[in-house]
Amino acid sequence: MLSNILCRDTEYDHDCREDILMHPWLWFPRKRVNISVLPIEIGVRKLKEKLPNVNRLLQHQLVLEQMVALPQIMVLHGYLLKHSRNIDSHKANHLTLRELLYDSKLLQHNHRMIVENLIQTFLDTFNKLKTEIKSSCGRIGEIAMSVCGEGLTWDSPFHVILPSYHNFGQCSNAVVSLLVETHNRIINSYFEESGLPYPREIPVYEMSTNQLVVFQEADIDLLLLANSEYSLDLGKSPEVAWSLHEDRFESAVIDRLISCRPLIDVKEKFGHRFKFIDDNPSLESENRKKLRWESQLLTKSQCYHIDKELNHLNDVCDLLAAARNFRSVLIASSAGDGFEILGEMMMKYRLYPKHLDSTTIKELQYKHLDDLIWFLKLTRARRMINNQQDPFGDQIGKDYRGELNSSMLCDIDEILYAMKRDVASRKLFHFISERLQTFEPDPPNGKLRDYMFAYLDGLSDDDADKFMNLPETVENQHAVAFFKYLV
């Protein structure tokens, strides 16, 4: 600072500089400028125009400050996937994180301290990002916030740290999703504006802290100080003036935080997913034996009224999660004979969503539970498609996402002309959900009509024949596109 002032003093010769050093304003505390007050000092508009990358970092400062926790969260996920797979959703909902540390079946004793630190990192990160998760993560954020309440603690259920397709895994998914998307947004924006070639993509579970955009205020303050200038011009003003070399500061921030950082591969955003043992299709027949009644299908009237009573997609998702959880309770307890009132017992177990008031659902019996879950899955998928959302996510691989061409659509329209589309979509959804999931060891390839034959029970002979007349060009790879077309 002193050298800057002396070098910029042009109105005084060398002999007078000793007098300048004795000037009281020279020793007056200079203005303290740090990154937190930078928008005030230079103005928001100038910040956006002159320092676009710095501006983006400040907009996402809260999330980027927690970016350092992402590798540790992925280590935690990897450990759980390796050592804690034998757990059903009922236990995951009732076992607390504190109890997990002392459960020898899920956690090895010599790993306790390491896992405890990893879980604490996750809890701290989630609680600091609650507001951002609620506002930025859509449906995942809504589910996560309904689970965490005021915040996650060691008394929260075990499932909050699990990455899963199940609603129980949405707290963990929300944190990872928010961190990954924020990192990629910063990187993409920089390379889009600069015109430079985009960097490589790396799976999230391979990322290290040095490869992430991590906001540390102390480091940025040093860059700000290094690119600031203080001057004293006694001929005009007795005050020490502050100015910033915007271009140099922007370049320094880019070099320190953004350049040479890879993108995170969103296709492998969560690496592998945790799967509760009661969600595994290979165990479904065993679990079904624990329910001591024969399943009964919902009537057309019941389906119609349930669909009408569930006003929003959120209502469908909430009821589906509650029905799945209640089924896990029944499997664990082997309770009931099938004639108990479903809604009444779900309320008793405090699993029925409080904001829903469906007369039809409250009158159903246990024996309707399996078909209710299937119908809610189908309803959710239909409404997500109507909302321009993907109902299958990464549960269905790219091999089954081929597009239907105009010729196929003409042939399909002829077949479906006299057939109810909702009936066809229900059968097709059943096939997609059972046979085309990514975890299937031997997913089928071939003509769709050949594989659909086993799913046409309950259709009239005429409708079944129409399905079997699907053109040969419509294969399993077109199943998802066909379902969306039917909806």
C-alpha positions in Angstrom: 0.0 0.0 0.0 2.7 2.4 1.0 4.7 1.9 -2.2 1.6 2.4 -4.3 0.9 5.8 -2.6 4.5 7.0 -2.9 4.7 5.9 -6.6 1.5 7.6 -7.4 2.4 10.9 -5.7 3.4 13.1 -8.6 2.9 16.5 -7.1 5.6 16.3 -4.5 9.3 15.9 -5.1 11.5 13.4 -3.3 12.4 15.8 -0.5 8.8 16.2 0.4 8.0 12.5 0.7 9.3 12.4 4.3 6.6 15.0 5.1 4.0 12.8 3.3 4.9 9.9 5.5 4.0 12.0 8.5 0.6 12.9 7.0 -2.2 11.6 9.4 -4.4 10.2 6.5 -1.6 7.9 5.4 -1.8 6.0 8.6 -5.6 6.1 8.9 -7.1 2.6 8.7 -7.8 1.9 5.1 -11.2 0.6 3.8 -11.6 -3.1 4.4 -13.0 -4.8 1.3 -13.7 -8.5 1.1 -15.8 -10.7 -1.2 -18.9 -10.5 1.0 -19.2 -6.7 0.4 -17.9 -6.6 -3.2 -21.4 -6.3 -4.7 -22.0 -3.2 -2.6 -18.6 -1.7 -3.4 -18.7 -2.0 -7.2 -22.5 -2.4 -7.8 -24.5 -5.4 -8.7 -24.8 -4.4 -12.4 -21.0 -3.9 -12.8 -20.4 -7.2 -11.0 -22.5 -9.1 -13.6 -21.0 -7.3 -16.5 -17.3 -7.2 -15.6 -17.0 -10.2 -13.3 -19.6 -12.8 -14.5 -17.8 -15.8 -13.1 -17.3 -14.2 -9.7 -21.0 -13.2 -9.7 -22.1 -16.8 -10.3 -19.8 -18.0 -7.5 -21.4 -15.5 -5.1 -24.9 -16.5 -6.2 -24.1 -20.2 -5.4 -21.8 -19.5 -2.4 -23.8 -21.4 0.1 -23.8 -24.6 -2.0 -20.2 -24.2 -3.2 -19.0 -23.8 0.4 -20.3 -27.3 1.1 -18.9 -28.8 -2.1 -15.9 -30.1 -0.1 -18.2 -32.7 1.5 -19.2 -34.4 -1.8 -16.3 -36.9 -1.9 -16.9 -37.9 1.7 -20.6 -38.4 1.0 -19.8 -40.7 -1.9 -17.4 -42.6 0.3 -20.3 -43.1 2.8 -22.5 -44.3 0.0 -19.9 -46.7 -1.2 -19.5 -48.2 2.3 -23.3 -48.6 2.7 -23.6 -50.3 -0.7 -20.9 -52.8 0.2 -21.6 -53.5 3.9 -25.2 -52.7 4.6 -27.2 -54.2 1.8 -29.3 -56.7 3.9 -31.9 -54.3 5.2 -35.5 -53.8 4.3 -37.3 -50.5 4.1 -39.2 -51.1 7.3 -36.0 -51.5 9.3 -34.4 -48.5 7.5 -37.4 -46.4 8.6 -37.2 -47.4 12.3 -33.5 -47.8 12.9 -31.9 -44.5 13.9 -28.5 -43.4 12.8 -27.3 -43.6 16.5 -28.5 -47.2 16.7 -26.8 -47.9 13.3 -23.4 -47.3 14.9 -23.9 -50.2 17.3 -25.6 -52.6 14.9 -23.0 -55.3 14.2 -24.9 -56.7 11.3 -24.8 -53.5 9.4 -21.6 -51.9 10.6 -18.3 -53.5 11.4 -16.9 -52.5 14.8 -13.5 -51.3 13.6 -15.2 -49.0 11.0 -17.4 -47.2 13.5 -15.3 -44.1 14.0 -14.8 -43.6 10.3 -18.5 -44.1 9.5 -19.5 -41.8 12.3 -17.4 -39.0 10.9 -18.8 -39.5 7.4 -22.4 -39.5 8.7 -21.7 -36.3 10.7 -20.4 -34.7 7.5 -23.5 -35.7 5.7 -25.8 -34.4 8.5 -24.0 -31.0 8.6 -24.1 -30.6 4.9 -27.8 -31.4 4.6 -28.8 -29.1 7.4 -26.8 -26.2 5.9 -28.3 -26.8 2.5 -31.9 -27.3 3.6 -33.2 -24.0 2.1 -31.4 -24.6 -1.2 -32.7 -28.2 -1.4 -36.3 -27.0 -0.8 -36.1 -24.4 -3.5 -33.9 -26.1 -6.1 -34.5 -29.8 -6.1 -38.1 -30.1 -7.1 -40.0 -33.2 -6.1 -36.9 -34.8 -4.6 -36.5 -31.7 -2.4 -40.1 -31.9 -1.3 -39.8 -35.5 -0.2 -36.5 -34.8 1.5 -37.9 -31.8 3.4 -41.0 -33.8 4.5 -38.6 -36.4 6.0 -36.1 -34.1 7.7 -38.5 -31.7 9.4 -36.5 -29.1 11.3 -33.3 -30.9 10.3 -31.4 -34.2 10.4 -29.9 -35.5 13.6 -28.5 -38.7 15.0 -32.1 -39.6 15.9 -33.2 -39.5 12.3 -33.9 -42.8 10.5 -31.2 -44.7 8.9 -32.7 -44.3 5.4 -31.8 -40.6 5.2 -28.2 -41.4 4.3 -29.0 -44.1 1.7 -29.0 -43.3 -2.0 -32.0 -45.1 -3.4 -34.8 -44.9 -5.9 -37.1 -45.5 -3.0 -38.6 -42.3 -1.4 -36.6 -43.2 1.7 -33.4 -42.3 -0.3 -34.4 -38.8 -1.3 -32.5 -36.9 1.4 -29.2 -38.4 0.2 -30.2 -37.9 -3.4 -31.2 -34.3 -2.9 -27.8 -33.4 -1.4 -25.8 -35.1 -4.2 -28.0 -33.8 -6.9 -27.7 -30.2 -5.7 -23.9 -30.3 -5.4 -23.4 -32.0 -8.7 -25.8 -29.7 -10.6 -24.3 -26.6 -9.1 -20.7 -27.7 -10.0 -21.7 -28.4 -13.6 -23.6 -25.1 -13.9 -20.5 -23.1 -12.9 -18.3 -25.1 -15.3 -20.7 -25.1 -18.2 -21.3 -21.4 -18.0 -17.6 -20.5 -18.1 -16.8 -22.7 -21.1 -20.0 -21.6 -22.9 -19.0 -17.9 -22.5 -15.3 -18.4 -23.2 -15.8 -20.6 -26.3 -13.2 -23.1 -25.1 -13.7 -26.8 -25.6 -15.7 -28.4 -22.8 -13.7 -30.5 -20.3 -14.0 -34.2 -19.8 -16.7 -35.8 -17.7 -15.9 -37.9 -14.6 -18.3 -40.0 -12.5 -19.1 -38.4 -9.2 -17.6 -41.2 -7.1 -14.2 -40.7 -8.8 -14.1 -36.9 -8.1 -11.6 -35.5 -5.6 -11.9 -32.2 -3.7 -9.3 -30.6 -6.0 -11.5 -31.3 -9.0 -14.5 -29.6 -7.6 -15.5 -25.9 -7.5 -15.1 -25.2 -3.8 -15.8 -21.7 -2.5 -13.5 -20.7 0.4 -14.0 -17.1 1.4 -10.5 -16.7 2.9 -8.8 -17.8 -0.4 -11.0 -15.5 -2.5 -10.3 -12.6 -0.1 -6.6 -13.0 -0.7 -7.1 -12.9 -4.5 -9.2 -9.8 -4.0 -6.5 -8.1 -2.0 -3.8 -9.1 -4.4 -5.8 -7.4 -7.3 -6.8 -4.3 -5.3 -5.1 -0.9 -5.3 -5.0 1.8 -2.6 -3.9 5.3 -3.4 -3.6 8.6 -1.6 -3.7 11.9 -3.7 -3.1 14.7 -1.3 -3.8 17.3 -4.0 -7.4 16.2 -4.4 -8.6 14.1 -1.5 -7.1 13.3 1.9 -8.7 9.8 1.9 -7.1 6.6 0.8 -9.0 5.4 -2.3 -9.7 1.8 -3.2 -10.0 0.4 -6.7 -10.1 -3.1 -8.2 -8.4 -4.5 -11.3 -11.5 -6.4 -12.5 -10.0 -8.3 -15.3 -7.1 -9.5 -13.3 -9.3 -10.5 -10.4 -11.7 -12.4 -12.7 -8.8 -14.2 -14.3 -7.3 -15.1 -10.9 -10.6 -16.5 -9.7 -11.1 -18.6 -12.9 -7.5 -20.0 -12.6 -8.0 -20.8 -8.9 -11.5 -22.3 -8.9 -12.8 -23.1 -12.4 -10.3 -23.8 -15.1 -9.0 -27.4 -15.4 -12.0 -28.7 -13.4 -13.9 -31.6 -15.1 -17.6 -31.9 -15.4 -19.5 -34.5 -13.4 -21.1 -37.2 -15.5 -24.8 -36.8 -14.8 -25.6 -40.2 -16.2 -23.6 -41.6 -13.3 -24.5 -38.9 -10.8 -25.1 -41.3 -7.9 -22.9 -44.1 -9.0 -24.7 -47.3 -7.8 -28.0 -47.2 -6.0 -29.0 -48.8 -2.7 -31.8 -51.3 -3.1 -33.8 -52.4 -0.1 -34.1 -56.2 0.0 -37.9 -56.0 -0.1 -37.7 -54.1 -3.4 -35.8 -56.9 -5.1 -38.1 -58.7 -7.6 -36.3 -62.0 -6.8 -37.6 -61.8 -3.2 -41.1 -60.7 -4.1 -42.6 -64.3 -4.2 -41.1 -65.0 -0.7 -42.5 -61.7 0.7 -45.8 -62.4 -0.9 -46.1 -65.6 1.1 -45.9 -63.6 4.3 -49.2 -61.8 3.3 -51.8 -64.4 4.2 -54.4 -63.5 1.7 -55.0 -63.5 -2.1 -54.6 -60.2 -3.8 -57.8 -58.7 -5.3 -57.8 -56.3 -8.2 -59.4 -52.9 -7.9 -62.6 -52.4 -9.9 -62.9 -49.9 -12.7 -65.1 -47.8 -10.5 -62.5 -47.8 -7.7 -59.7 -46.8 -10.1 -61.8 -44.0 -11.5 -62.6 -42.5 -8.1 -59.1 -42.8 -6.8 -57.7 -41.0 -9.8 -60.3 -38.2 -9.3 -59.7 -37.9 -5.6 -55.9 -37.5 -6.0 -55.8 -34.0 -7.3 -52.1 -33.5 -7.7 -49.0 -35.5 -8.6 -47.6 -34.9 -5.1 -50.7 -36.6 -3.6 -50.1 -39.7 -5.8 -46.4 -39.8 -4.8 -47.2 -39.4 -1.1 -49.9 -42.1 -1.1 -47.6 -44.5 -3.1 -44.8 -44.1 -0.5 -47.2 -44.6 2.3 -48.7 -47.8 0.7 -45.3 -49.2 0.1 -44.2 -48.6 3.7 -47.4 -50.1 5.0 -46.8 -53.2 2.9 -43.4 -53.5 4.4 -44.9 -53.4 7.9 -47.4 -56.1 7.0 -44.6 -58.3 5.5 -42.5 -57.8 8.7 -45.4 -58.6 11.0 -47.3 -61.1 8.9 -50.4 -59.5 10.2 -54.0 -59.4 8.9 -56.3 -61.8 7.0 -57.0 -59.5 4.0 -60.4 -58.0 5.1 -59.1 -55.3 7.4 -59.9 -51.7 6.3 -56.7 -50.4 4.7 -57.1 -46.7 5.3 -58.1 -47.2 9.0 -55.0 -49.4 9.7 -52.6 -47.0 7.8 -53.9 -44.2 10.0 -53.3 -46.4 13.1 -49.7 -46.9 12.0 -49.5 -43.1 11.2 -48.6 -43.8 7.6 -51.6 -42.3 5.9 -50.8 -38.9 4.5 -52.7 -36.4 6.7 -53.5 -34.0 3.8 -55.3 -36.6 1.8 -59.1 -37.2 2.1 -60.0 -40.1 -0.2 -63.2 -41.9 0.6 -62.5 -44.7 -1.8 -59.0 -45.5 -0.5 -60.2 -45.5 3.1 -62.8 -48.1 2.2 -60.3 -50.5 0.5 -59.2 -53.7 2.3 -55.7 -55.3 2.7 -56.4 -57.6 -0.2 -56.5 -54.5 -2.5 -53.0 -53.2 -1.4 -50.9 -54.8 -4.1 -53.1 -53.6 -6.9 -53.4 -50.2 -5.3 -49.6 -49.9 -5.4 -49.5 -50.9 -9.1 -52.3 -48.5 -9.9 -50.6 -45.6 -8.1 -47.3 -46.3 -9.9 -49.2 -46.2 -13.2 -51.0 -43.0 -12.2 -47.8 -41.4 -11.2 -46.2 -42.3 -14.5 -49.1 -40.9 -16.5 -49.2 -37.6 -14.7 -45.4 -37.2 -14.9 -45.6 -37.7 -18.7 -48.4 -35.1 -18.9 -46.1 -32.7 -16.9 -43.3 -33.3 -19.5 -41.3 -35.4 -16.9 -39.6 -38.7 -17.2 -41.4 -41.3 -15.1 -38.7 -43.9 -15.3 -35.5 -42.0 -14.7 -32.4 -44.1 -14.8 -34.4 -47.2 -13.9 -34.8 -47.8 -17.6 -31.6 -47.9 -19.7 -31.1 -46.1 -23.0 -31.5 -49.5 -24.8 -35.3 -49.2 -24.3 -35.7 -45.5 -25.2 -35.8 -45.8 -29.0 -38.2 -43.4 -30.8 -41.3 -44.4 -32.8 -41.2 -43.3 -36.5 -44.2 -42.1 -38.4 -44.8 -45.4 -40.1 -44.9 -47.2 -36.7 -47.3 -44.6 -35.3 -49.7 -45.1 -38.3 -49.7 -48.9 -37.7 -50.3 -48.5 -34.0 -53.2 -46.0 -34.5 -55.0 -48.5 -36.7 -54.6 -51.2 -34.0 -55.7 -49.0 -31.1 -58.6 -47.4 -33.0 -61.2 -49.7 -31.2 -59.1 -50.4 -28.1 -59.0 -48.3 -24.9 -55.7 -46.7 -24.6 -55.7 -46.7 -20.8 -56.1 -50.5 -20.8 -53.2 -50.8 -23.3 -51.0 -48.4 -21.3 -51.6 -50.3 -18.0 -50.5 -53.6 -19.6 -47.5 -52.1 -21.2 -46.5 -50.3 -18.0 -46.6 -53.6 -16.2 -44.3 -55.2 -18.7 -41.8 -52.2 -18.6 -41.7 -52.2 -14.8 -41.1 -56.0 -14.5 -38.9 -56.7 -17.4 -37.0 -53.7 -18.6 -35.5 -52.4 -15.3 -31.8 -51.7 -15.3 -31.2 -54.3 -12.5 -32.6 -57.1 -14.7 -29.7 -59.6 -15.3 -31.0 -60.6 -18.8 -33.2 -57.8 -20.2 -35.2 -59.0 -23.2 -34.6 -57.9 -26.8 -36.9 -58.6 -29.7 -40.4 -57.9 -30.9 -42.6 -56.2 -28.3 -45.7 -58.2 -29.2 -43.9 -61.5 -28.5 -43.0 -60.4 -24.9 -46.3 -58.7 -24.2 -48.2 -62.0 -24.6 -47.7 -62.9 -20.9 -49.1 -59.6 -19.8 -52.5 -59.7 -21.5 -54.4 -61.6 -18.8 -57.8 -59.9 -18.2 -58.2 -58.5 -21.7 -60.9 -59.6 -24.0 -59.9 -61.9 -26.8 -60.5 -59.1 -29.2 -58.3 -56.6 -27.3 -55.6 -59.3 -26.9 -55.6 -60.0 -30.6 -55.2 -56.3 -31.3 -52.1 -56.2 -29.1 -50.7 -59.3 -30.9 -51.1 -57.5 -34.2 -48.5 -54.8 -33.3 -46.1 -54.3 -36.3 -42.9 -56.4 -36.2 -40.9 -53.2 -36.3 -42.1 -52.2 -32.8 -39.6 -53.8 -30.6 -38.8 -53.7 -26.9 -36.4 -50.8 -27.5 -39.6 -48.7 -28.3 -41.5 -49.7 -25.2 -41.0 -46.4 -23.3 -41.8 -44.3 -26.3 -44.9 -46.5 -27.0 -46.1 -46.1 -23.4 -45.7 -42.3 -23.6 -47.6 -42.2 -26.9 -50.5 -44.2 -25.3 -50.6 -41.7 -22.3 
